[in-house]
Amino acid sequence: MEDLRSYIESGILELYAAGDLNPTERLEVEAMLIKHPTLKTELADIEKSLEKYAKAYSIAPPAALRDKVLGNLSTAIAETPIAGNDIITLPTRRDSFFKYAFAASVALLILSLGALVSLYSRLQESRQQLTALQASNQQFSNRVNFMDEKLSEREQILNVLRNPEYKMVKLKGTKQAPQASMMVAFNPAKKEVMIDMAAMEMPANDTEHQYQLWALVDGKPVDLGVFDMQADDEGMKKMKAIDNAQAFAVTLEPRGGSQSPTMEQMMVMGAI
């Protein structure tokens, strides 16, 4: 009984039903069918399953094509002489199986192509969504970095304002710019001079000019560096070092600065 089960599970009955065995193998199977009636029942079940599968996926031909084929077949039979014991072999169930199997294969191919097209479309949509998500994440990251930078600038300003070592000197506008003003943080002990860009109220300079900070030391102007006035500038800008000053002033000079201040272009000034 175990050998018979192994024989069934080998798949040879399915190959027999599909017509995929050579003559010798077919004779061996037919001998086993005669010897073991159980195999006949198994073979009948296999043939029924294959036929149901083929019918489930079959595609009916157009009526016009069917009538044409049957008409040609009838004509061929009528015109073929039958002599003696000549026998006309009609299509068997195996031929019918192959017809249904071919139709099912075509149907499966069409379904597979449709599935591939749908899968490709979903893949493209996923890629577009991923690209949009990456762009959104990049924008969010840039925004976070910007906010971190601004927070760092504000903390820097607070650290300077809270440090008693810094003297906060307010520079007021002159007749050249009455509304102008700015703050200078001066730490004589560390020889540091910083200007508060966030609190600065100065006209925007053009590309050919820059503002230049000066310290008045014993009645003489000392260059402390140049800077640009931009609306989005914040934080503290460190200028050149100095350990002593009686006043600070800002003039508008050619880009890069001048060796001596242009008094006619003095914008703000403040004493310590």
C-alpha positions as CSV (number, residue, x, y, z in Angstrom):
1,M,0.0,0.0,0.0
2,E,2.9,2.3,0.8
3,D,4.5,1.6,-2.6
4,L,1.1,2.4,-4.3
5,R,0.9,5.7,-2.4
6,S,4.4,6.6,-3.5
7,Y,3.5,5.8,-7.1
8,I,0.5,8.1,-7.0
9,E,2.6,10.9,-5.3
10,S,5.3,10.6,-8.0
11,G,3.1,12.6,-10.4
12,I,3.2,10.0,-13.2
13,L,-0.6,9.8,-13.4
14,E,-0.8,13.5,-14.0
15,L,1.8,13.2,-16.8
16,Y,-0.3,10.3,-18.2
17,A,-3.4,12.4,-18.2
18,A,-1.6,15.3,-19.9
19,G,-0.2,13.0,-22.6
20,D,3.5,13.7,-21.6
21,L,4.7,10.1,-21.4
22,N,6.5,8.2,-24.1
23,P,4.8,4.9,-25.4
24,T,6.8,2.7,-23.1
25,E,5.9,4.7,-20.0
26,R,2.3,4.8,-21.1
27,L,2.2,1.0,-21.4
28,E,3.7,0.7,-17.9
29,V,1.1,3.0,-16.5
30,E,-1.7,1.2,-18.2
31,A,-0.4,-2.1,-16.8
32,M,-0.5,-0.6,-13.3
33,L,-4.1,0.6,-13.9
34,I,-5.2,-2.9,-14.8
35,K,-3.4,-4.3,-11.8
36,H,-4.6,-1.7,-9.3
37,P,-8.2,-0.5,-9.7
38,T,-7.4,2.2,-7.1
39,L,-5.2,3.9,-9.6
40,K,-8.1,4.0,-12.1
41,T,-10.1,6.0,-9.6
42,E,-7.2,8.3,-8.9
43,L,-6.7,8.8,-12.6
44,A,-10.3,9.7,-13.1
45,D,-10.2,12.3,-10.4
46,I,-7.0,13.8,-11.9
47,E,-8.7,14.0,-15.4
48,K,-11.7,15.7,-13.9
49,S,-9.6,18.2,-12.0
50,L,-7.6,19.1,-15.1
51,E,-10.7,19.5,-17.2
52,K,-12.3,21.7,-14.6
53,Y,-9.2,23.9,-14.5
54,A,-9.0,24.2,-18.3
55,K,-12.7,25.1,-18.5
56,A,-12.4,27.7,-15.8
57,Y,-9.7,29.5,-17.8
58,S,-10.9,28.8,-21.3
59,I,-11.8,31.6,-23.7
60,A,-14.7,30.9,-26.1
61,P,-13.8,31.6,-29.7
62,P,-15.9,34.1,-31.7
63,A,-19.0,32.5,-33.2
64,A,-18.0,33.4,-36.8
65,L,-14.6,31.7,-36.3
66,R,-16.3,28.6,-34.8
67,D,-18.7,28.3,-37.8
68,K,-15.9,28.7,-40.3
69,V,-13.8,26.0,-38.7
70,L,-16.7,23.6,-38.5
71,G,-17.7,24.3,-42.1
72,N,-14.1,23.6,-43.3
73,L,-14.0,20.4,-41.3
74,S,-17.3,19.2,-42.8
75,T,-16.1,20.0,-46.3
76,A,-12.9,18.1,-45.7
77,I,-14.7,15.1,-44.4
78,A,-17.1,15.1,-47.3
79,E,-14.3,15.3,-49.9
80,T,-12.1,12.6,-48.3
81,P,-12.8,9.2,-49.8
82,I,-13.1,6.4,-47.2
83,A,-12.0,3.0,-48.6
84,G,-12.2,-0.3,-46.9
85,N,-11.7,-0.2,-43.3
86,D,-10.4,3.4,-43.2
87,I,-11.3,5.0,-39.9
88,I,-11.6,8.7,-39.1
89,T,-10.2,9.4,-35.7
90,L,-12.2,12.1,-33.9
91,P,-10.6,14.4,-31.3
92,T,-10.1,12.7,-27.9
93,R,-10.5,14.2,-24.5
94,R,-6.8,14.8,-24.5
95,D,-7.1,17.1,-27.5
96,S,-9.8,19.0,-25.7
97,F,-7.6,19.3,-22.7
98,F,-4.8,20.8,-24.7
99,K,-7.2,23.3,-26.2
100,Y,-8.5,24.4,-22.8
101,A,-4.9,24.4,-21.4
102,F,-3.7,26.7,-24.2
103,A,-6.7,29.1,-23.6
104,A,-6.0,29.1,-19.9
105,S,-2.3,29.9,-20.5
106,V,-3.3,32.9,-22.7
107,A,-5.7,34.1,-20.0
108,L,-3.1,33.7,-17.3
109,L,-0.6,35.6,-19.4
110,I,-3.0,38.5,-19.9
111,L,-3.7,38.5,-16.1
112,S,0.0,38.5,-15.4
113,L,0.7,41.4,-17.7
114,G,-2.2,43.4,-16.1
115,A,-0.8,42.6,-12.6
116,L,2.7,43.8,-13.7
117,V,1.3,47.0,-15.1
118,S,-0.6,47.7,-11.9
119,L,2.5,46.8,-9.8
120,Y,4.7,49.2,-11.9
121,S,2.1,52.0,-11.4
122,R,2.1,51.5,-7.7
123,L,5.9,51.4,-7.6
124,Q,6.0,54.8,-9.5
125,E,3.5,56.3,-7.0
126,S,5.6,55.0,-4.1
127,R,8.7,56.6,-5.6
128,Q,7.0,59.9,-6.0
129,Q,5.7,59.8,-2.4
130,L,9.2,58.9,-1.2
131,T,10.7,61.8,-3.1
132,A,8.1,64.2,-1.7
133,L,8.7,62.9,1.8
134,Q,12.5,63.3,1.4
135,A,12.0,66.9,0.2
136,S,9.7,67.6,3.2
137,N,12.2,66.1,5.6
138,Q,15.0,68.2,4.1
139,Q,12.9,71.4,4.5
140,F,12.2,70.5,8.1
141,S,15.9,69.8,8.7
142,N,16.9,73.1,7.2
143,R,14.3,74.9,9.3
144,V,15.6,73.2,12.5
145,N,19.1,74.1,11.6
146,F,18.0,77.7,11.0
147,M,16.2,77.9,14.3
148,D,19.3,76.3,16.1
149,E,21.5,79.0,14.6
150,K,19.2,81.8,15.6
151,L,18.9,80.4,19.2
152,S,22.7,80.2,19.4
153,E,22.9,83.9,18.3
154,R,20.4,84.9,20.9
155,E,22.2,83.0,23.6
156,Q,25.4,84.7,22.6
157,I,23.8,88.1,22.9
158,L,22.3,87.2,26.4
159,N,25.7,86.0,27.6
160,V,27.3,89.3,26.6
161,L,24.5,91.4,28.1
162,R,24.6,89.5,31.4
163,N,28.4,89.6,31.7
164,P,29.4,92.6,33.9
165,E,32.8,92.7,32.3
166,Y,31.3,94.2,29.1
167,K,30.4,97.9,28.9
168,M,27.4,98.5,26.7
169,V,27.9,101.7,24.6
170,K,25.0,103.1,22.7
171,L,26.0,104.9,19.5
172,K,23.4,107.5,18.3
173,G,22.8,108.9,14.8
174,T,24.4,112.0,13.5
175,K,23.0,114.6,11.1
176,Q,24.0,112.2,8.3
177,A,21.6,109.5,9.7
178,P,19.5,110.9,12.5
179,Q,17.5,107.7,13.0
180,A,20.5,105.4,13.1
181,S,21.7,103.7,16.3
182,M,23.7,100.6,17.4
183,M,25.2,99.0,20.5
184,V,28.9,98.2,21.0
185,A,29.9,95.7,23.8
186,F,33.4,96.6,25.0
187,N,35.5,94.3,27.4
188,P,38.7,96.1,28.2
189,A,40.0,93.1,30.3
190,K,39.7,90.7,27.3
191,K,40.4,93.4,24.7
192,E,37.1,92.4,23.0
193,V,34.8,94.7,21.0
194,M,31.6,93.3,19.7
195,I,28.6,94.9,17.9
196,D,25.0,93.8,18.4
197,M,23.7,93.1,14.8
198,A,20.2,92.4,16.0
199,A,19.8,95.8,17.7
200,M,21.4,97.7,14.9
201,E,19.4,100.5,13.1
202,M,21.4,101.6,10.1
203,P,20.7,102.3,6.5
204,A,21.6,99.4,4.2
205,N,25.0,99.9,2.5
206,D,25.5,99.3,-1.2
207,T,27.9,96.9,-2.8
208,E,30.6,99.5,-3.2
209,H,30.7,100.7,0.4
210,Q,30.9,99.3,3.9
211,Y,30.6,100.6,7.4
212,Q,33.8,101.0,9.4
213,L,34.0,101.0,13.2
214,W,36.4,103.3,14.9
215,A,37.6,103.7,18.5
216,L,38.7,107.1,19.8
217,V,41.9,106.5,21.8
218,D,43.6,109.5,23.3
219,G,41.9,111.7,20.7
220,K,43.0,109.5,17.7
221,P,40.8,107.2,15.6
222,V,41.8,103.5,15.6
223,D,40.4,101.1,13.0
224,L,38.3,98.3,14.4
225,G,37.2,96.7,11.1
226,V,34.4,96.9,8.6
227,F,30.9,95.3,8.4
228,D,27.7,95.3,6.3
229,M,24.2,96.2,7.4
230,Q,21.8,93.4,6.4
231,A,18.2,93.1,7.6
232,D,18.6,89.4,8.5
233,D,21.8,89.8,10.5
234,E,21.6,88.8,14.1
235,G,23.9,87.9,16.9
236,M,27.2,89.5,18.0
237,K,29.9,90.4,15.5
238,K,33.4,90.4,16.9
239,M,35.6,93.3,15.7
240,K,39.3,94.0,16.1
241,A,40.8,93.9,19.7
242,I,41.5,97.0,21.8
243,D,42.1,97.5,25.5
244,N,41.3,101.2,25.8
245,A,38.9,103.6,24.2
246,Q,37.0,106.8,25.1
247,A,34.4,106.6,22.4
248,F,33.2,104.7,19.3
249,A,32.0,105.9,15.9
250,V,31.0,104.4,12.6
251,T,31.6,106.0,9.1
252,L,30.6,104.9,5.6
253,E,33.7,104.1,3.7
254,P,34.7,102.5,0.3
255,R,34.5,98.7,0.5
256,G,37.4,97.3,2.4
257,G,37.7,100.3,4.7
258,S,39.9,103.4,4.9
259,Q,43.1,104.3,6.8
260,S,41.4,107.3,8.3
261,P,37.7,108.1,8.9
262,T,35.7,110.2,6.4
263,M,34.2,112.6,8.8
264,E,31.6,113.8,6.4
265,Q,30.2,110.2,6.3
266,M,30.0,109.6,10.1
267,M,26.8,107.8,10.8
268,V,26.7,107.1,14.6
269,M,28.9,108.0,17.6
270,G,28.9,107.3,21.3
271,A,31.1,108.0,24.3
272,I,31.9,105.4,27.0
